[in-house]
Amino acid sequence: NTDFLYLSGFQEPDSVLIIESSKNHPLPSHKSTLFVPRRDPAKELWEGPRSGAKATPELTGIENAYNIDELSLYLNKYLTENRSFVTWYNFNRPVHPEFHRRYFTSFIKENKSGAVEPTKMLLHSLRCIKSEAEASLMQRSCDIASKALTEVMKFSQPQVFIYLLLLFLQ
């Protein structure tokens, strides 16, 4: 999920990022926690290495990391310690349907005094703001794509180039 990657910089599947602001962590300060799959050497032979909860904080800079099987306990504890809060979550279009059913449906139902707000519009507005490094990387990507198209044009007949251009624009 590109929003997850944008917020966490973490590329391992089946992971969850929770960002909390509260009286103890008022915005712009916050507490970030990643829940990641438990390391499994047998699975990693086929699927590639995983960071695991111990290595994730150093890899991402996110201060807290736990195994994904601890997420239910974490959410239940949060419900008991917090009375009223807003959950920013794409409830109507969950990215990970299995995790949605397993963890978040009951969490949202149990939070009777809180609201649920979708994240999509907020995150996409944040993603419009680019740092100098991001703008430079985007310019480099455009330069590479432009050069590739120029090279293709040198060897293409008009009909082939139009077809390729249409594919590229989709």
N, CA, C and O of each residue as an XYZ file, in Angstrom:
680
protein
N       0.846     -1.178      0.000
C       0.000      0.000      0.000
C       0.888      1.236      0.000
O       1.767      1.377      0.850
N       0.657      2.129     -0.955
C       1.530      3.285     -1.091
C       1.407      4.264      0.086
O       2.383      4.924      0.440
N       0.231      4.361      0.687
C       0.085      5.244      1.848
C       0.883      4.698      3.039
O       1.536      5.454      3.758
N       0.823      3.397      3.233
C       1.606      2.762      4.293
C       3.095      2.999      4.054
O       3.828      3.358      4.976
N       3.535      2.798      2.821
C       4.945      3.011      2.483
C       5.332      4.469      2.700
O       6.414      4.751      3.214
N       4.465      5.391      2.316
C       4.731      6.824      2.494
C       4.924      7.174      3.972
O       5.829      7.931      4.324
N       4.081      6.629      4.815
C       4.129      6.960      6.243
C       5.241      6.242      6.999
O       5.807      6.790      7.946
N       5.552      5.026      6.586
C       6.486      4.220      7.373
C       7.841      3.982      6.699
O       8.845      3.785      7.383
N       7.874      4.000      5.381
C       9.089      3.633      4.662
C       9.365      2.135      4.727
O      10.439      1.682      4.331
N       8.412      1.378      5.219
C       8.581     -0.063      5.456
C       7.913     -0.833      4.326
O       6.762     -0.561      3.984
N       8.628     -1.794      3.745
C       8.130     -2.474      2.561
C       7.726     -3.931      2.779
O       7.476     -4.648      1.810
N       7.659     -4.370      4.005
C       7.302     -5.763      4.239
C       5.785     -5.914      4.322
O       5.118     -5.141      5.009
N       5.241     -6.912      3.621
C       3.790     -7.105      3.640
C       3.283     -7.589      5.000
O       4.052     -8.018      5.860
N       1.970     -7.504      5.158
C       1.290     -7.979      6.375
C       1.765     -7.247      7.628
O       1.936     -7.848      8.689
N       1.973     -5.952      7.485
C       2.402     -5.106      8.595
C       1.367     -4.018      8.820
O       0.608     -3.680      7.912
N       1.334     -3.469     10.026
C       0.378     -2.424     10.400
C       1.126     -1.306     11.104
O       1.967     -1.558     11.966
N       0.819     -0.067     10.734
C       1.377      1.107     11.392
C       0.269      1.807     12.174
O      -0.799      2.095     11.634
N       0.533      2.074     13.439
C      -0.399      2.836     14.268
C       0.317      4.114     14.685
O       1.409      4.069     15.253
N      -0.311      5.257     14.397
C       0.216      6.559     14.786
C      -0.776      7.152     15.778
O      -1.959      7.301     15.473
N      -0.287      7.487     16.958
C      -1.157      8.009     18.018
C      -0.727      9.411     18.410
O       0.458      9.690     18.594
N      -1.708     10.280     18.531
C      -1.468     11.556     19.194
C      -2.414     11.584     20.387
O      -3.517     11.041     20.325
N      -1.987     12.206     21.454
C      -2.792     12.227     22.675
C      -2.324     13.372     23.554
O      -1.477     14.170     23.153
N      -2.879     13.446     24.754
C      -2.402     14.456     25.700
C      -0.921     14.238     26.002
O      -0.173     15.198     26.186
N      -0.504     12.987     26.052
C       0.911     12.662     26.295
C       1.770     12.882     25.055
O       2.973     13.124     25.156
N       1.141     12.796     23.889
C       1.848     12.954     22.612
C       1.036     13.881     21.707
O       0.540     13.426     20.676
N       0.880     15.171     22.054
C       0.075     16.064     21.216
C       0.771     16.352     19.882
O       1.998     16.356     19.793
N      -0.037     16.590     18.856
C       0.536     16.906     17.547
C       1.330     18.201     17.632
O       0.914     19.107     18.354
N       2.429     18.333     16.947
C       2.937     17.418     15.935
C       3.697     16.227     16.505
O       4.107     15.345     15.750
N       3.894     16.181     17.815
C       4.516     15.011     18.427
C       3.527     13.845     18.328
O       2.317     14.061     18.260
N       4.024     12.652     18.320
C       3.158     11.476     18.235
C       3.948     10.231     18.622
O       5.165     10.271     18.803
N       3.233      9.150     18.739
C       3.842      7.855     19.025
C       3.529      6.943     17.838
O       2.368      6.779     17.463
N       4.559      6.358     17.259
C       4.379      5.450     16.120
C       4.752      4.039     16.531
O       5.744      3.816     17.225
N       3.945      3.097     16.094
C       4.186      1.689     16.411
C       3.937      0.859     15.162
O       2.903      0.996     14.509
N       4.888      0.004     14.837
C       4.744     -0.931     13.711
C       4.523     -2.333     14.249
O       5.191     -2.769     15.187
N       3.582     -3.026     13.644
C       3.355     -4.439     13.931
C       3.762     -5.204     12.683
O       3.235     -4.964     11.597
N       4.690     -6.114     12.843
C       5.302     -6.804     11.704
C       5.195     -8.317     11.884
O       5.052     -8.800     13.007
N       5.264     -9.061     10.789
C       5.225    -10.519     10.925
C       6.420    -11.046     11.707
O       7.531    -10.526     11.611
N       6.166    -12.073     12.469
C       7.228    -12.741     13.238
C       8.210    -13.381     12.249
O       7.804    -13.909     11.214
N       9.473    -13.329     12.572
C      10.485    -13.967     11.723
C      10.255    -15.465     11.705
O       9.959    -16.078     12.731
N      10.395    -16.040     10.529
C      10.204    -17.469     10.337
C      11.219    -17.936      9.297
O      10.996    -17.775      8.097
N      12.340    -18.519      9.751
C      13.411    -18.903      8.818
C      12.941    -19.794      7.669
O      13.435    -19.653      6.551
N      12.012    -20.692      7.913
C      11.527    -21.571      6.842
C      10.793    -20.768      5.769
O      11.020    -20.975      4.577
N       9.918    -19.855      6.184
C       9.197    -19.006      5.220
C      10.153    -18.064      4.492
O       9.999    -17.801      3.299
N      11.138    -17.563      5.229
C      12.064    -16.603      4.645
C      12.904    -17.210      3.530
O      13.391    -16.484      2.664
N      13.085    -18.539      3.535
C      13.797    -19.197      2.435
C      13.054    -18.986      1.115
O      13.683    -18.852      0.066
N      11.717    -18.957      1.163
C      10.895    -18.835     -0.030
C      10.457    -17.400     -0.310
O      10.373    -16.988     -1.468
N      10.179    -16.644      0.740
C       9.598    -15.319      0.569
C      10.610    -14.189      0.742
O      10.292    -13.033      0.460
N      11.806    -14.498      1.194
C      12.807    -13.469      1.433
C      12.880    -13.105      2.902
O      11.968    -13.417      3.668
N      13.958    -12.449      3.300
C      14.160    -12.122      4.711
C      13.147    -11.100      5.220
O      12.660    -10.249      4.477
N      12.853    -11.213      6.500
C      11.984    -10.271      7.201
C      12.797     -9.592      8.296
O      13.785    -10.142      8.781
N      12.379     -8.414      8.674
C      13.104     -7.674      9.716
C      12.816     -8.198     11.103
O      13.714     -8.307     11.938
N      11.543     -8.525     11.350
C      11.147     -8.923     12.691
C      11.046     -7.700     13.590
O      11.515     -6.616     13.242
N      10.434     -7.887     14.739
C      10.172     -6.775     15.665
C      11.453     -6.160     16.226
O      11.491     -4.956     16.482
N      12.487     -6.950     16.419
C      13.719     -6.416     17.018
C      14.463     -5.476     16.077
O      14.956     -4.437     16.517
N      14.556     -5.814     14.798
C      15.344     -5.017     13.852
C      14.565     -3.863     13.226
O      15.170     -2.934     12.692
N      13.249     -3.906     13.283
C      12.425     -2.902     12.611
C      12.670     -1.472     13.083
O      12.780     -0.585     12.236
N      12.762     -1.193     14.386
C      12.999      0.201     14.798
C      14.284      0.804     14.223
O      14.293      1.957     13.792
N      15.340      0.041     14.219
C      16.603      0.550     13.671
C      16.495      0.760     12.161
O      17.046      1.719     11.621
N      15.792     -0.128     11.493
C      15.640     -0.043     10.044
C      14.777      1.141      9.624
O      15.078      1.801      8.630
N      13.709      1.418     10.368
C      12.729      2.430      9.954
C      12.824      3.755     10.702
O      12.393      4.787     10.188
N      13.380      3.736     11.900
C      13.361      4.931     12.728
C      12.077      5.059     13.532
O      11.924      6.002     14.307
N      11.160      4.128     13.358
C       9.914      4.110     14.132
C      10.238      3.463     15.465
O      10.783      2.360     15.522
N       9.892      4.170     16.547
C      10.413      3.802     17.866
C       9.915      2.487     18.442
O      10.626      1.865     19.232
N       8.725      2.043     18.077
C       8.168      0.823     18.666
C       7.811     -0.180     17.581
O       7.248      0.184     16.548
N       8.138     -1.430     17.816
C       7.753     -2.494     16.883
C       7.436     -3.757     17.674
O       8.128     -4.114     18.628
N       6.374     -4.414     17.246
C       5.938     -5.659     17.879
C       5.578     -6.651     16.787
O       5.421     -6.288     15.621
N       5.450     -7.903     17.184
C       4.982     -8.918     16.247
C       3.495     -8.700     15.984
O       2.759     -8.257     16.866
N       3.067     -9.010     14.781
C       1.690     -8.752     14.373
C       0.685     -9.501     15.245
O      -0.446     -9.045     15.415
N       1.082    -10.635     15.791
C       0.142    -11.384     16.636
C      -0.126    -10.692     17.981
O      -0.956    -11.162     18.759
N       0.565     -9.590     18.256
C       0.316     -8.808     19.463
C      -0.634     -7.630     19.218
O      -0.939     -6.878     20.144
N      -1.094     -7.472     17.995
C      -1.932     -6.324     17.649
C      -3.274     -6.337     18.376
O      -3.712     -5.295     18.862
N      -3.927     -7.472     18.460
C      -5.226     -7.544     19.161
C      -5.092     -7.095     20.600
O      -5.910     -6.312     21.083
N      -4.083     -7.575     21.289
C      -3.840     -7.194     22.681
C      -3.601     -5.682     22.788
O      -4.132     -5.030     23.687
N      -2.813     -5.139     21.884
C      -2.513     -3.708     21.868
C      -3.792     -2.881     21.683
O      -4.016     -1.905     22.398
N      -4.623     -3.280     20.721
C      -5.866     -2.546     20.457
C      -6.843     -2.648     21.626
O      -7.496     -1.667     21.980
N      -6.942     -3.826     22.219
C      -7.825     -3.991     23.379
C      -7.353     -3.131     24.554
O      -8.167     -2.512     25.239
N      -6.060     -3.097     24.781
C      -5.514     -2.261     25.853
C      -5.798     -0.790     25.567
O      -6.131     -0.031     26.477
N      -5.669     -0.393     24.320
C      -5.944      0.996     23.946
C      -7.399      1.351     24.245
O      -7.689      2.433     24.754
N      -8.305      0.438     23.926
C      -9.732      0.683     24.196
C     -10.008      0.868     25.686
O     -10.814      1.718     26.064
N      -9.354      0.086     26.525
C      -9.610      0.185     27.964
C      -8.975      1.432     28.585
O      -9.473      1.941     29.589
N      -7.886      1.926     28.000
C      -7.179      3.076     28.566
C      -7.645      4.422     28.008
O      -7.299      5.464     28.565
N      -8.409      4.425     26.939
C      -8.819      5.666     26.287
C     -10.326      5.695     26.115
O     -10.920      4.758     25.583
N     -10.935      6.773     26.567
C     -12.395      6.891     26.554
C     -12.945      7.316     25.191
O     -13.791      6.630     24.616
N     -12.473      8.420     24.692
C     -13.021      8.976     23.459
C     -11.874      9.351     22.528
O     -10.965     10.088     22.911
N     -11.926      8.849     21.329
C     -10.871      9.149     20.368
C     -11.416      8.978     18.952
O     -12.444      8.336     18.740
N     -10.727      9.550     18.015
C     -11.069      9.425     16.600
C     -10.109      8.429     15.978
O      -8.896      8.520     16.167
N     -10.648      7.490     15.245
C      -9.831      6.514     14.529
C      -9.779      6.939     13.062
O     -10.808      7.023     12.391
N      -8.590      7.200     12.587
C      -8.399      7.522     11.171
C      -8.064      6.207     10.459
O      -6.967      5.665     10.597
N      -9.027      5.721      9.704
C      -8.888      4.396      9.088
C      -9.880      4.312      7.921
O     -11.007      4.798      8.025
N      -9.467      3.707      6.836
C     -10.344      3.555      5.673
C     -11.243      2.333      5.867
O     -11.035      1.280      5.264
N     -12.237      2.505      6.719
C     -13.136      1.421      7.117
C     -13.921      0.855      5.935
O     -14.095     -0.360      5.844
N     -14.393      1.700      5.037
C     -15.219      1.246      3.911
C     -14.422      0.588      2.798
O     -14.977     -0.185      2.017
N     -13.123      0.882      2.711
C     -12.273      0.287      1.686
C     -10.949     -0.159      2.304
O      -9.903      0.423      2.017
N     -10.989     -1.172      3.138
C      -9.744     -1.596      3.803
C      -8.736     -2.158      2.802
O      -9.097     -2.824      1.831
N      -7.494     -1.876      3.061
C      -6.407     -2.336      2.197
C      -6.160     -3.831      2.372
O      -5.847     -4.529      1.408
N      -6.299     -4.312      3.580
C      -5.996     -5.712      3.898
C      -7.264     -6.332      4.503
O      -7.444     -6.289      5.720
N      -8.133     -6.901      3.681
C      -9.414     -7.420      4.189
C      -9.277     -8.410      5.342
O     -10.095     -8.397      6.261
N      -8.269     -9.257      5.310
C      -8.099    -10.232      6.396
C      -7.801     -9.523      7.715
O      -8.406     -9.849      8.736
N      -6.883     -8.564      7.710
C      -6.578     -7.807      8.922
C      -7.774     -6.969      9.361
O      -8.011     -6.788     10.555
N      -8.516     -6.465      8.398
C      -9.717     -5.687      8.710
C     -10.689     -6.528      9.541
O     -11.187     -6.083     10.575
N     -10.945     -7.736      9.075
C     -11.857     -8.640      9.802
C     -11.262     -9.059     11.149
O     -11.955     -9.055     12.166
N      -9.996     -9.416     11.151
C      -9.366     -9.970     12.344
C      -9.154     -8.931     13.453
O      -9.335     -9.241     14.631
N      -8.776     -7.714     13.088
C      -8.373     -6.742     14.104
C      -9.274     -5.513     14.205
O      -9.635     -5.102     15.308
N      -9.637     -4.929     13.077
C     -10.193     -3.580     13.120
C     -11.703     -3.488     13.187
O     -12.216     -2.496     13.704
N     -12.438     -4.462     12.698
C     -13.896     -4.393     12.760
C     -14.361     -4.336     14.207
O     -15.158     -3.469     14.566
N     -13.881     -5.236     15.031
C     -14.301     -5.245     16.431
C     -13.760     -4.026     17.182
O     -14.446     -3.482     18.048
N     -12.543     -3.592     16.860
C     -11.974     -2.410     17.513
C     -12.862     -1.186     17.272
O     -13.145     -0.425     18.197
N     -13.286     -1.009     16.053
C     -14.116      0.154     15.724
C     -15.498      0.043     16.361
O     -16.046      1.041     16.830
N     -16.062     -1.154     16.382
C     -17.371     -1.338     17.027
C     -17.300     -1.082     18.525
O     -18.237     -0.528     19.099
N     -16.204     -1.474     19.168
C     -16.048     -1.292     20.611
C     -15.860      0.168     20.999
O     -16.162      0.546     22.131
N     -15.374      0.982     20.097
C     -15.154      2.411     20.374
C     -16.463      3.163     20.120
O     -16.591      3.886     19.132
N     -17.409      2.988     21.000
C     -18.748      3.546     20.825
C     -18.788      5.070     20.883
O     -19.658      5.681     20.262
N     -17.876      5.690     21.607
C     -17.918      7.143     21.754
C     -17.049      7.865     20.722
O     -17.061      9.094     20.658
N     -16.314      7.130     19.933
C     -15.398      7.751     18.982
C     -15.914      7.712     17.557
O     -16.873      7.007     17.242
N     -15.266      8.473     16.712
C     -15.632      8.538     15.301
C     -14.569      7.821     14.470
O     -13.447      7.587     14.918
N     -14.961      7.485     13.256
C     -14.024      6.901     12.301
C     -13.974      7.839     11.099
O     -15.001      8.153     10.498
N     -12.778      8.275     10.762
C     -12.569      9.190      9.645
C     -11.669      8.513      8.611
O     -10.683      7.872      8.974
N     -12.001      8.651      7.330
C     -11.126      8.066      6.302
C      -9.818      8.855      6.181
O      -9.789     10.064      6.411
N      -8.761      8.169      5.825
C      -7.440      8.793      5.736
C      -7.079      9.246      4.327
O      -6.168     10.058      4.161
N      -7.756      8.750      3.329
C      -7.326      8.936      1.946
C      -7.112     10.405      1.563
O      -6.046     10.755      1.057
N      -8.095     11.256      1.791
C      -7.978     12.657      1.376
C      -6.851     13.371      2.135
O      -6.077     14.122      1.540
N      -6.764     13.137      3.434
C      -5.726     13.766      4.235
C      -4.339     13.340      3.751
O      -3.468     14.182      3.534
N      -4.139     12.046      3.585
C      -2.829     11.558      3.161
C      -2.464     12.040      1.772
O      -1.312     12.393      1.521
N      -3.422     12.060      0.874
C      -3.113     12.489     -0.491
C      -2.805     13.985     -0.535
O      -2.005     14.420     -1.363
N      -3.417     14.769      0.334
C      -3.058     16.187      0.384
C      -1.653     16.358      0.958
O      -0.907     17.229      0.510
N      -1.281     15.538      1.945
C       0.075     15.588      2.486
C       1.109     15.167      1.442
O       2.208     15.720      1.384
N       0.749     14.197      0.634
C       1.692     13.678     -0.358
C       1.944     14.670     -1.494
O       2.897     14.503     -2.256
N       1.111     15.690     -1.614
C       1.329     16.732     -2.628
C       2.509     17.628     -2.258
O       3.125     18.237     -3.133
N       2.819     17.707     -0.991
C       3.920     18.544     -0.524
C       5.206     17.724     -0.655
O       5.335     16.657     -0.055
N       6.139     18.228     -1.433
C       7.362     17.478     -1.711
C       8.581     18.179     -1.120
O       8.706     19.403     -1.169
N       9.465     17.375     -0.569
C      10.746     17.905     -0.104
C      11.635     18.112     -1.331
O      11.313     17.655     -2.428
N      12.749     18.802     -1.131
C      13.689     18.998     -2.228
C      14.185     17.657     -2.762
O      14.331     17.480     -3.971
N      14.441     16.714     -1.855
C      14.934     15.393     -2.260
C      13.880     14.655     -3.098
O      14.211     14.025     -4.102
N      12.607     14.738     -2.678
C      11.543     14.082     -3.437
C      11.388     14.707     -4.820
O      11.248     13.994     -5.814
N      11.414     16.039     -4.885
C      11.278     16.727     -6.172
C      12.435     16.364     -7.094
O      12.239     16.167     -8.294
N      13.632     16.276     -6.541
C      14.809     15.904     -7.332
C      14.682     14.475     -7.861
O      14.999     14.207     -9.020
N      14.222     13.569     -7.014
C      14.040     12.182     -7.429
C      12.967     12.079     -8.517
O      13.126     11.324     -9.476
N      11.885     12.831     -8.369
C      10.829     12.829     -9.387
C      11.367     13.377    -10.719
O      11.051     12.844    -11.782
N      12.181     14.441    -10.656
C      12.765     15.000    -11.875
C      13.672     13.980    -12.545
O      13.655     13.833    -13.767
N      14.465     13.275    -11.743
C      15.359     12.238    -12.298
C      14.550     11.128    -12.961
O      14.919     10.658    -14.037
N      13.462     10.706    -12.338
C      12.593      9.672    -12.920
C      12.028     10.130    -14.259
O      11.999      9.364    -15.222
N      11.579     11.386    -14.316
C      11.046     11.932    -15.569
C      12.129     12.002    -16.642
O      11.869     11.699    -17.806
N      13.337     12.398    -16.257
C      14.441     12.469    -17.213
C      14.758     11.091    -17.790
O      14.986     10.954    -18.991
N      14.771     10.074    -16.932
C      15.050      8.707    -17.383
C      13.951      8.226    -18.326
O      14.241      7.658    -19.378
N      12.690      8.450    -17.953
C      11.569      8.033    -18.801
C      11.598      8.768    -20.134
O      11.339      8.168    -21.178
N      11.907     10.045    -20.111
C      11.977     10.835    -21.340
C      13.073     10.315    -22.271
O      12.873     10.186    -23.479
N      14.226     10.022    -21.688
C      15.342      9.495    -22.479
C      14.975      8.129    -23.081
O      15.300      7.853    -24.236
N      14.309      7.292    -22.309
C      13.890      5.973    -22.801
C      12.920      6.120    -23.963
O      13.045      5.419    -24.967
N      11.947      7.032    -23.837
C      11.003      7.240    -24.936
C      11.703      7.776    -26.178
O      11.370      7.377    -27.295
N      12.665      8.672    -25.999
C      13.425      9.205    -27.134
C      14.175      8.081    -27.842
O      14.203      8.033    -29.072
N      14.779      7.181    -27.077
C      15.487      6.040    -27.671
C      14.528      5.119    -28.421
O      14.863      4.630    -29.500
N      13.357      4.879    -27.873
C      12.355      4.036    -28.537
C      11.921      4.678    -29.851
O      11.759      3.983    -30.855
N      11.732      5.993    -29.854
C      11.294      6.692    -31.070
C      12.291      6.528    -32.209
O      11.890      6.482    -33.372
N      13.568      6.439    -31.903
C      14.598      6.291    -32.935
C      14.430      5.005    -33.737
O      14.821      4.941    -34.902
N      13.849      3.985    -33.117
C      13.744      2.675    -33.755
C      12.308      2.279    -34.083
O      12.052      1.138    -34.466
N      11.380      3.202    -33.936
C       9.967      2.870    -34.107
C       9.400      3.456    -35.389
O       9.835      4.500    -35.875
N       8.423      2.751    -35.912
C       7.619      3.282    -37.007
C       6.498      4.093    -36.374
O       6.179      3.873    -35.206
N       5.895      5.016    -37.098
C       4.883      5.886    -36.485
C       3.758      5.141    -35.756
O       3.385      5.533    -34.650
N       3.214      4.078    -36.352
C       2.109      3.378    -35.709
C       2.558      2.678    -34.419
O       1.816      2.651    -33.437
N       3.746      2.125    -34.422
C       4.265      1.432    -33.248
C       4.494      2.424    -32.114
O       4.174      2.133    -30.962
N       5.053      3.612    -32.438
C       5.308      4.604    -31.406
C       4.011      5.091    -30.776
O       3.939      5.245    -29.556
N       3.003      5.333    -31.573
C       1.718      5.791    -31.030
C       1.157      4.743    -30.084
O       0.657      5.088    -29.014
N       1.230      3.464    -30.456
C       0.748      2.389    -29.591
C       1.530      2.356    -28.283
O       0.945      2.238    -27.206
N       2.872      2.462    -28.379
C       3.698      2.470    -27.179
C       3.403      3.673    -26.292
O       3.350      3.551    -25.068
N       3.214      4.822    -26.906
C       2.916      6.034    -26.150
C       1.585      5.903    -25.427
O       1.460      6.311    -24.273
N       0.589      5.333    -26.102
C      -0.709      5.124    -25.467
C      -0.592      4.166    -24.296
O      -1.222      4.385    -23.261
N       0.191      3.119    -24.432
C       0.405      2.199    -23.316
C       1.092      2.902    -22.158
O       0.745      2.685    -20.997
N       2.069      3.746    -22.477
C       2.810      4.455    -21.437
C       1.898      5.430    -20.690
O       2.020      5.573    -19.474
N       0.999      6.092    -21.390
C       0.134      7.086    -20.761
C      -0.956      6.462    -19.905
O      -1.514      7.137    -19.039
N      -1.272      5.200    -20.121
C      -2.312      4.552    -19.307
C      -1.749      4.307    -17.971
O      -2.434      3.768    -17.101
